[in-house]
Amino acid sequence: MKYFIPAILWAVLILVLSGMPGNAMPSFDWWHLFQPDKVGHVVVYAILTGLLLWGTVKKIQLKPLPKNTIVTVVLIAVLYGISMECMQWQFFPGRNFDVLDIIANIIGSFAGLACLRFF
């Protein structure tokens, strides 16, 4: 369990940020097409996936990780991202459900896997 503390803390941070009202989020005055919000989603979920995979490696002490374990970890990150969007829509005033955010979360989850495999 101790190996998953960084991932759990990161997931809590995602929950807190996801619950912030939309007008309380930092504003970016960049090109509309660049959408820093989506880049943020990719980075945050890449880190979450990396932390989950790191905790899994430390916990089961297997290198390389079995493919089904990797799939499970990435699926957990993806489902967490989807659930955060659903929670924003249902429970957090001033926040909404955005399919593009879900896509960015999924891309981030796979980016985290790719980065961990690369490094």
C-alpha positions as CSV (number, residue, x, y, z in Angstrom):
1,M,0.0,0.0,0.0
2,K,2.8,2.4,0.8
3,Y,4.0,2.4,-2.8
4,F,0.7,3.7,-3.9
5,I,0.7,6.7,-1.6
6,P,2.0,9.1,-4.3
7,A,-0.7,7.9,-6.8
8,I,-3.4,8.3,-4.2
9,L,-2.2,11.8,-3.2
10,W,-2.1,12.7,-6.9
11,A,-5.6,11.3,-7.4
12,V,-6.9,13.4,-4.5
13,L,-5.2,16.5,-6.0
14,I,-7.1,15.7,-9.3
15,L,-10.3,15.4,-7.4
16,V,-9.7,18.8,-5.7
17,L,-8.9,20.5,-8.9
18,S,-11.8,18.9,-10.7
19,G,-14.1,20.2,-8.0
20,M,-13.0,23.8,-8.2
21,P,-15.5,26.1,-9.8
22,G,-14.7,26.8,-13.5
23,N,-14.2,30.5,-12.8
24,A,-11.7,29.8,-10.0
25,M,-9.4,27.9,-12.3
26,P,-6.4,29.8,-13.6
27,S,-7.1,31.6,-16.9
28,F,-4.9,31.2,-19.9
29,D,-4.9,33.8,-22.7
30,W,-3.3,31.6,-25.3
31,W,-4.4,30.6,-28.8
32,H,-7.8,28.9,-28.7
33,L,-6.6,26.0,-30.7
34,F,-3.8,25.2,-28.3
35,Q,-6.2,24.8,-25.4
36,P,-3.8,24.6,-22.4
37,D,-6.7,23.0,-20.5
38,K,-6.3,19.9,-22.6
39,V,-2.5,19.9,-22.2
40,G,-3.1,20.0,-18.5
41,H,-5.4,17.0,-18.6
42,V,-2.8,15.1,-20.6
43,V,0.0,15.9,-18.2
44,V,-2.0,15.3,-15.0
45,Y,-3.2,11.8,-16.2
46,A,0.2,10.9,-17.5
47,I,1.6,11.5,-14.0
48,L,-1.3,9.6,-12.4
49,T,-0.6,6.6,-14.7
50,G,3.1,6.8,-14.1
51,L,2.6,6.9,-10.4
52,L,0.2,3.9,-10.5
53,L,2.6,1.9,-12.6
54,W,5.5,2.8,-10.4
55,G,3.6,1.7,-7.3
56,T,2.6,-1.6,-9.1
57,V,6.3,-2.3,-10.0
58,K,7.3,-1.7,-6.4
59,K,4.5,-3.8,-5.0
60,I,4.7,-6.9,-7.1
61,Q,8.5,-6.7,-7.8
62,L,8.1,-8.0,-11.4
63,K,10.0,-6.6,-14.3
64,P,8.6,-6.4,-16.9
65,L,5.1,-6.1,-15.6
66,P,2.6,-8.6,-17.0
67,K,0.6,-7.1,-19.9
68,N,-2.7,-7.7,-18.1
69,T,-1.4,-5.7,-15.1
70,I,-0.4,-2.9,-17.4
71,V,-3.8,-2.9,-19.0
72,T,-5.5,-2.9,-15.6
73,V,-3.5,0.1,-14.4
74,V,-4.1,2.1,-17.5
75,L,-7.8,1.2,-17.4
76,I,-7.9,2.4,-13.7
77,A,-6.5,5.8,-14.8
78,V,-8.8,6.1,-17.8
79,L,-11.9,5.2,-15.7
80,Y,-10.8,7.7,-13.0
81,G,-10.6,10.4,-15.7
82,I,-14.1,9.5,-17.0
83,S,-15.5,9.4,-13.5
84,M,-14.0,12.9,-12.7
85,E,-15.8,14.3,-15.7
86,C,-19.1,12.7,-14.6
87,M,-18.6,14.0,-11.1
88,Q,-18.0,17.5,-12.4
89,W,-21.3,17.3,-14.3
90,Q,-23.3,15.9,-11.4
91,F,-21.8,17.3,-8.2
92,F,-19.7,20.4,-8.8
93,P,-21.5,23.7,-9.6
94,G,-19.8,25.7,-12.3
95,R,-18.2,22.7,-13.8
96,N,-19.4,20.7,-16.8
97,F,-18.9,17.4,-18.6
98,D,-16.5,17.6,-21.6
99,V,-15.9,14.8,-23.9
100,L,-12.6,16.5,-25.1
101,D,-11.4,16.4,-21.5
102,I,-12.1,12.7,-21.4
103,I,-10.1,12.2,-24.6
104,A,-7.2,14.3,-23.2
105,N,-7.3,12.1,-20.0
106,I,-7.1,8.9,-22.1
107,I,-4.2,10.3,-24.1
108,G,-2.5,11.3,-20.9
109,S,-3.0,7.8,-19.5
110,F,-1.3,6.3,-22.5
111,A,1.4,9.0,-22.5
112,G,2.2,8.1,-18.9
113,L,2.6,4.4,-19.9
114,A,4.8,5.4,-22.9
115,C,7.0,7.6,-20.8
116,L,7.4,5.0,-18.1
117,R,8.3,2.4,-20.7
118,F,10.7,4.9,-22.4
119,F,12.5,5.8,-19.2
